[in-house]
C-alpha cells in the first residue's frame, strides 16, 4: 500500500530564516505531487504541483519554491521566511492523470516568529 | 478557471439529525468531485467521491449527489454522531490533463451537538 510522509511535524522559525520541508511517498511510482498551505481556520491553497522529476508548476507568486529531485520526493523551500508563511503545510499525491484521488500527508505545522 | 463555492460555512445539528452541505462549480468540464473530512489538527481524508457519469453514491451514512445540469453536488450525512464533527471540504477536478488539480471549496465546519 502507499504511504506518504512529511517532516518535520512542527517547526518554529524566526523571520528571515531559511526553510526546507520534505515529503516522500512510498509504494507507488511516478505520482503527481502537490504542496498545499492552510492558514488557521481557512481552506486549502495549492502552492505547487509536479507531474515528474524536475517538473514544477507554481500556482501563486510567493517567496516559496519547490523541487522534485527524485520520483517520490518533493521539497518545499524558502530562502527567507515571512510572518505570513506561518501555516499548516500539506503534501499530497495522486496517481498520474486527471480525475484521480489525492491523498494527503500528515502535514507540517510552521510558525514563523 | 474553475471556481467552487461551498455552503454553509458552519453547520450545527443535533446528534441523530441529518446534515447537508452543498457545493457549486463553474466549469462544465469538471468530472470528478471528492469530499474530504478534516478533524482538528489532522490531515484531510477522503470520505466519498463521485464521477460525472453517476448521479448518486452512498456509503453507509454518507451519500453524495451530483446534478451536472445545475453544476452542483451535495454531501448528505444521516444519523449524525459527535465524531462527525469536523471541517468538510468539497472539490472539483476536470479531465483531459495529467495534472489532476483539485479546486477546493472553502470548507464547512460541522458541529454535532450530543
HADDOCK unambig.tbl for C-alpha pairs under 7 A between the chains (distance, minus, plus):
assign (segid A and resid 32 and name CA) (segid B and resid 99 and name CA) 6.89 0.50 0.50
assign (segid A and resid 43 and name CA) (segid B and resid 106 and name CA) 4.99 0.50 0.50
assign (segid A and resid 43 and name CA) (segid B and resid 107 and name CA) 6.19 0.50 0.50
assign (segid A and resid 44 and name CA) (segid B and resid 104 and name CA) 6.74 0.50 0.50
assign (segid A and resid 51 and name CA) (segid B and resid 99 and name CA) 6.36 0.50 0.50
assign (segid A and resid 96 and name CA) (segid B and resid 98 and name CA) 6.16 0.50 0.50
assign (segid A and resid 97 and name CA) (segid B and resid 97 and name CA) 6.48 0.50 0.50
assign (segid A and resid 97 and name CA) (segid B and resid 98 and name CA) 4.11 0.50 0.50
assign (segid A and resid 97 and name CA) (segid B and resid 99 and name CA) 6.06 0.50 0.50
assign (segid A and resid 97 and name CA) (segid B and resid 100 and name CA) 5.90 0.50 0.50
assign (segid A and resid 98 and name CA) (segid B and resid 94 and name CA) 6.70 0.50 0.50
assign (segid A and resid 98 and name CA) (segid B and resid 95 and name CA) 4.85 0.50 0.50
assign (segid A and resid 98 and name CA) (segid B and resid 96 and name CA) 6.42 0.50 0.50
assign (segid A and resid 98 and name CA) (segid B and resid 97 and name CA) 5.48 0.50 0.50
assign (segid A and resid 98 and name CA) (segid B and resid 98 and name CA) 5.23 0.50 0.50
assign (segid A and resid 98 and name CA) (segid B and resid 99 and name CA) 6.05 0.50 0.50
assign (segid A and resid 98 and name CA) (segid B and resid 100 and name CA) 4.11 0.50 0.50
assign (segid A and resid 99 and name CA) (segid B and resid 31 and name CA) 6.98 0.50 0.50
assign (segid A and resid 99 and name CA) (segid B and resid 32 and name CA) 5.30 0.50 0.50
assign (segid A and resid 99 and name CA) (segid B and resid 93 and name CA) 6.01 0.50 0.50
assign (segid A and resid 99 and name CA) (segid B and resid 94 and name CA) 6.43 0.50 0.50
assign (segid A and resid 99 and name CA) (segid B and resid 95 and name CA) 5.77 0.50 0.50
assign (segid A and resid 99 and name CA) (segid B and resid 100 and name CA) 5.77 0.50 0.50
assign (segid A and resid 100 and name CA) (segid B and resid 100 and name CA) 6.41 0.50 0.50
assign (segid A and resid 104 and name CA) (segid B and resid 43 and name CA) 6.29 0.50 0.50
assign (segid A and resid 104 and name CA) (segid B and resid 44 and name CA) 6.44 0.50 0.50
assign (segid A and resid 105 and name CA) (segid B and resid 43 and name CA) 6.58 0.50 0.50
assign (segid A and resid 106 and name CA) (segid B and resid 42 and name CA) 6.72 0.50 0.50
assign (segid A and resid 106 and name CA) (segid B and resid 43 and name CA) 5.33 0.50 0.50
assign (segid A and resid 107 and name CA) (segid B and resid 43 and name CA) 6.48 0.50 0.50
